[in-house]
Amino acid sequence: MIAVWWAFMVVTPSSYGDNRVPWTHAFDFDGDGVNDTVEVTFTGGAHCCYRLAVQLTSTGATHRLPFQLDGGYVGGLDLSQPRRFDIRRTDGNLPEIRMEIETYNGKSEPLPDVWRQQYGIRTHYITVSFVRGHLQVRDCPRTEHD
């Protein structure tokens, strides 16, 4: 059975984004001035897995991301492990979702060929953004600060 976890159900310091709003409602990904919604789905199992969907207010569209994030978050996915999952702003730009994908119990699994073809990704570390409401995915090289 798939369960949906919303961060407002879990109150930890890493559950919040800007202005003490739960992180699932704290970011304007499409730049329309209204915060968008991130839906987190837990697939079950001790180390598996989370999937994300982002509903954009500018278009009303919900983008269900095919990528899986490894489990291991007490109380549900949050921003407590920025090397694995984070939402970051860069100077003057919209927030981006950075995530480590397709791992199980901390070990990398092969990336599906369809992801390589459709999104052009080659690594397990990606950045997801929604420029003008359109999904963009790219590899995200890790730095010593990640």
N, C-alpha and C positions, 0 to 999 in steps of 0.2 A: 504494500500500500504506500502511496506517495503522500507525504505530509507537507503542507506549506507552512513555513516559519516566517513570521514577520518580526522584525527587530524590536518593535514596540512591546512585544511580549516579554523580551529579555532585557533587563535593565542593568547594563554594565557600562563602564566608562567608554568602551569602544563601540557602543551601540548608537552613538550619536554623531551627527555631522555638524554642520554649522548651526549656530543659535540653539543648541540643545534639542534639535529636531531629530527623531530617530533617523539613522543613516539611510534607511530605505525610502525616506521622503525628503532628504536634505539637499539634493543636488538637481540643478537645472542642466541636464545633459544637452538639450537642443537649443538653448539660448533664447527662449521666448519669454524669459522673466518669471516663469512659474516652475516650481520644483516638480520633477517627474517622479515616478514610482518604480522602485525595484522590487520585484517579487522573487523570493528565494524558495526553491523547492528542494526538499531533502529526499533522496531516493531510498534511504534506508541502509542499514548495515553499520558496523562499528567504524569503518574508515571511509565509507562511501557516502555519498557524493552529493554535491550541491549543483543545482542548475539555476541560472538566472533568466529573468525576463524583465525588460525595461519598457514601461508604458510612457510614451512621450505625450505631453500635453499639447504640443503644437499640432500634431497630426491625429492624436487619439490611437495611433498604432501601437501594438505591443510587439516588441522584438524579442522572441524567445531564442536565447543563445544556445547553440548546440553543445557548447563546451561544458565539461564536468570539472568541478573543483573537488579536491580531496576533502574528506571529512576531518574530524579532529578538533572541532570547535565546541567547547562546552556550552550548551544552551542554544546552539544554532550559529550560523554564519554571521560573523561580525568583522569589524575592522581591527581586531587585536593582533593579527599576524600579517603585517604589511609586506613581508617578503613573499607571501603567498596570495594575498588578496588585499587590494586597496583601491580607494578612489582618490585621485590626486588632481590638483589644479596646477596648471603651469601658467606662467606670467601672461595674463590677459586672455587666456584661452578657456574653453569650456572644460569641465571636469572629465577625466578619463578613468575608465575602469581598468586596473592592471591586475592580471591574475596568472597564476600558475595553473595550467590545465593538464588534463589527462595523466594524472598520477593516481596511484593507489597505495595507501599506507606509506606515502613519501617516496615511492619509486616511480620513475617515469615509465609510461607505457607508450607503445608506438602511436604516433599521431595518425588518425584516419586519413587516407589519401584524399577523400572528398574535401576535408578541411584544407589540405595543402593546395588543392586545385581551386576551390571556391574562394578562399580567403588569402592565399599566397603565404601562409605561415609555414615556418620551418622549425620553430622552437616551442618549448613548453611554456614560455613566458610571453604573454600577448597584452596588447593594449586595445581596448574597445572604446570607440567614441561614436558620437551621433552628430556629425557635422550637417547642419541644415536639415536635421531629422533623418539623415541617411546613415545606416550602420557602416562603420569603417573598422576593420580589424587589421592589426599589423603586429609583427614581432616586436618585442620589447626587450632589448638587451639589458641584462642585469648589471648594475654597477656596484661598487663597494659599499654604497650607501643604502642599497636595497636590502 
